[in-house]
């Protein structure tokens, strides 16, 4: 398929700032032009020919633009074309701190501020619902290139990736791919967003003077799309992929002041971006034959996106502050060069082999029916196009044998299958005759292969072969053996006999060999038989397990001996985990407070549920009222266009439909006021119940901390002071770490649903995925803290014991 060249689209997004240099940067009225002016440095002398004015023409300038407008301008058309089979790539390029990650990913805390990747995922899955005639499969991968090493951000164990075989880039007929990169299926939008948030938590992030959360690696989020038709039985289907690239920002070490690890990362980042610019310059020069894609992992991975089969869009993020004017100029120059790069996007069509086989089988059946109908119209005898059965094969074999014997002169041929089977029978009969002749010869003679030098040497030593290596005949017990002798040694009267013997042997032997009177017993003594060789190999294999058996026994013994040691390493005297102790506390000493807490929480959840139902009802009434107002406005507009009619009192006459809409709107307003009052009352009740739940939670935590410290963390020498009459009162033990029962994830999600979802129902998948990732990482942090406590069970007691006496006396 021939593809028409297409230039790369380039947009500039300006980071908002309070100190915008209006005298240095100016934007054109068409929102596509940027003009820059840098005053000449007078300290370098009078003669200074340095350029001071620049003008850049791009596909769009995005200044003070919200995220949704940025997505509509940059990515919406590209994602739509990806669903039609075209590959797409969006790159964010710019200096560090210019807003590349915000443009590509956005923030997970605010649904309105989500970036290009979450919006692209949402558009893809919405398009899946619209394309009901197609079966669309979505898969996700996420990688980063950190210090010229590729890492999989969606690996099952990210911490162990460095110990595994590193990922490598391979190039095949389908383009460039990363070998070993995991690709995850995403049947729903929530699953795809969950993979995005999971990968973001594994990214390499650092801080420096210009950016507190600076990306220290290049990240590529890829969406793989595969579309099959549900209606047509066509074997072709389309595939595409969308590469969403968040490049690390270029850095000037004089401004970022990076040191140590940050300095090393900045070196790799600047080097890879320099190689990227070299590739772009080479691609923009159409006379260049070699493009240096393999200089870095970044350029090699993006080979298809840069000048290949892809729709490519560049977003140049720039800082508009005067202190960063040089970096802004460099970014805009790169964007201008990128516009000269051309790509050749084509529809990626593939063939489904399974469906093609089924279609061919249907076509064969159809053609068979066509042939049968054609034969019946021409009054031909019916012909079977099915494979021949055993009876038909036996009949053809009988006809061929009778033809060879001369019983019949012709063979009945009806179909092509019969012709093939006749030739097969001829071949089989010929092979059988050759085997019979060879078997008769072997029963009387021994055939020797000329290439079997070991056997020939034995025969020469026996005096049965002359100096030239030819075998001669020897008197057998019953007659002369047939052989080949040199021409000089042949007697004159034996020429005809020897010739006849040679003609009798040569056509019957399959391998190149000649007859010899050497017995089979002599040949068996020359070389071992195959059975002997196999037996020897089996004996060696049988000895190997015996040789390896002591090691295996010792290994099992070591494992059995090491097992009890692991059990004995645990310390039963250590204090229990707070989670376990908290459950015991709620069942024993804190049972009454726990019961009150649960009752209040149940009432709170019931009130929240009722408030959610009333809020939904209020929103529905509001929507219905808005629709009626729009209908009334339309009725009023039509009435004014057609002319209004008034009665004797000067009142405007309206039709019955408009009157009914006014009455319905009046009833809806009344119902809306009643439901809104109920909603306000329920909100007051929810606030009051929430206050009670917070009080019970705080009381439960305080009582548990007192009980836990007094029961497990107090040293033995302090126990005496805690008894009646001692110097320490109950509840005065210092707490190093307080276990807080803050609002859990489900409560936070319920509250967020009440606040956000009535205004934006599409955000359900976004917040579900974020809550799932937060719960997962919170659980991981809790488990890691628990493991640290288990490795050092006596750390808390030791800390209390090592305190100076003055601190204990003041408790």
Number of C-alpha atoms within 10 A of each C-alpha: 7 7 11 10 15 17 16 24 22 26 25 26 24 20 19 16 11 7 9 14 14 13 11 16 19 14 16 13 8 10 15 17 17 20 14 18 17 17 11 14 11 9 7 8 8 8 7 11 7 10 10 11 12 14 16 16 18 18 18 19 24 20 14 11 13 13 18 15 10 20 18 13 15 22 20 16 12 22 22 16 15 26 22 16 21 24 28 27 26 25 20 25 27 30 22 26 24 26 23 28 25 17 23 25 20 21 14 16 10 11 17 14 16 20 23 25 25 20 21 20 20 21 15 21 20 12 15 18 11 10 14 12 14 17 13 22 16 21 16 22 23 25 25 25 24 21 18 17 15 22 23 25 26 22 20 10 9 13 9 9 15 12 7 7 8 14 17 15 15 12 13 7 5 8 12 16 17 15 12 13 20 16 16 18 16 19 13 13 20 22 18 26 25 21 22 24 21 22 22 16 13 17 20 16 13 15 14 17 13 14 13 11 14 19 22 24 26 23 28 24 21 20 26 20 22 22 22 19 17 12 10 10 12 14 18 17 16 20 21 22 23 27 23 24 24 24 27 27 26 22 21 14 15 8 11 17 13 18 12 7 10 16 15 12 19 23 15 18 23 16 17 24 21 14 19 22 16 17 24 24 18 19 23 17 12 11 8 10 9 9 15 17 20 14 15 18 20 24 22 21 22 19 22 23 26 24 23 19 22 28 28 30 24 22 24 27 28 27 24 23 19 16 10 14 19 10 19 24 18 13 20 25 15 20 26 18 17 24 22 18 24 23 22 17 23 19 18 20 17 12 12 13 11 9 14 15 12 13 14 11 11 11 12 12 11 11 11 15 13 11 14 16 13 12 14 12 9 8 9 10 10 12 13 12 14 8 9 13 8 9 9 13 15 13 10 20 19 13 20 21 15 15 14 13 10 10 11 12 10 11 13 9 11 12 11 10 14 17 15 10 16 19 12 13 20 14 11 13 16 11 11 11 12 15 15 12 15 18 14 10 17 14 8 13 19 17 21 20 14 14 10 10 11 11 18 21 14 16 21 15 9 10 12 18 20 13 8 8 15 16 24 20 18 15 10 10 7 6 8 11 19 24 19 19 17 12 9 7 8 13 9 9 8 9 12 9 10 18 13 11 16 15 10 14 18 14 11 16 19 10 11 11 16 20 25 22 20 19 12 12 8 12 17 11 11 14 10 10 10 9 8 10 11 10 11 12 11 11 11 10 11 11 11 10 11 10 10 10 11 11 11 12 11 11 12 12 11 11 11 11 11 11 10 10 10 9 9 9 8 12 13 9 9 17 18 15 12 15 11 9 16 20 12 13 19 16 13 11 13 19 15 13 16 19 14 16 19 15 13 19 19 14 16 21 17 13 18 22 14 17 21 21 14 18 19 15 16 20 16 14 18 15 12 14 20 13 13 18 15 12 14 18 13 13 17 15 12 12 15 11 9 9 8 12 12 10 8 6 6 8 9 10 12 14 9 9 10 17 13 11 17 15 11 14 20 13 12 17 15 12 14 19 12 12 17 17 12 17 20 14 12 18 17 12 17 20 14 13 20 18 14 17 21 18 13 20 21 15 15 23 18 16 15 21 21 16 19 19 15 18 12 15 20 17 14 9 9 15 13 13 14 18 12 10 9 12 14 19 13 13 15 12 17 11 12 9 7 10 14 12 11 11 11 9 13 11 12 12 15 14 13 12 18 17 12 14 14 14 11 12 10 12 17 15 18 23 23 16 22 20 17 17 20 16 15 13 13 12 12 12 12 12 12 12 11 14 12 11 17 17 11 11 19 15 13 16 15 12 11 15 17 8 10 9 9 8 9 13 10 9 12
